[in-house]
Amino acid sequence: MQRIITLFILLSYPLLLLAETPTQDGAVIAFKETTFDFGNIFEEERSFYHDFEFENTGTKDLLIDVVRCSSGCMTPEWKKEPIPPKGKGTIRIYIQVVNRPGMFYKSTTVETNATQPKIILMIKGNVKQAVKWDKSEYCFGEVAKNTKLSHTFEFINIHSKPIIIEKVEVQDNWFDKKQYVHINDYSKIVEPNEKGFIVINCETEAAAVVDQSINIYFEYDKKRKAKQYFNVRGQIVSKEDK
């Protein structure tokens, strides 16, 4: 009988020690992941984001004090309210990829009141181009009224799938909100490695300073949407002013 009691005490001793060990006090931020790989992404989509999900697995409210990105092309977004124990949240990281081709590997520092006060989140990927344009601006300089003006923007589909141009629209002139630039014609579908075009005309009946943007909306690779824009600039003057 005494042996049974002794054996019971020996087996119970580790459990007693575990019960007496105090739980870690304070907030604890536990992320599902701290690194995310976008893979191959395309510059024409302009911006991307990823949500880093986390949970407060501690015993006190979690406060996120600072979320600081390592690059100016990144922007963080998070809720400022305290997160209670067992509460969940996300930190969304946006990245702009226009004119940033190639591989990237960037960090975001998260500072909180948690027991581990600082955590580093990483995003990485490879920025490619679906379309290669010859120019993104047409500057016709100074021309006399009633001069015929036309220009063709050309591009090559360097993606592996066809590109469908859904619409092309011209924004109002920056200076007087009028329309001088008009779309004459454009390619509707451009196959891989083929050339496409957008033809514009410019009204020159009245003297004006022209500064207008042309937005091109297109679809590629399983209905992924993208946008590109051009600028048309110049000055229309009276003949006596030239």
Protein Blocks (a to p, Z undefined) as FASTA:
>chain_A
ZZmmmmmmmmmmmmmmmmmpccdeddddddfbfcdcebjadfklopacdddddddfbfbd
cddfbdcdfbfkbccdddfbdcdehiacdddddddfehigcjdddddddddfbfblbccd
ddddddddfbdcfbfcdcebjadehiacddddddddfbfbdcddfbdcddddfklopafb
dcfbdcfbdcehiacdddddddfkbgcdddddddddddeehhiacddddddddddddfkl
ZZ
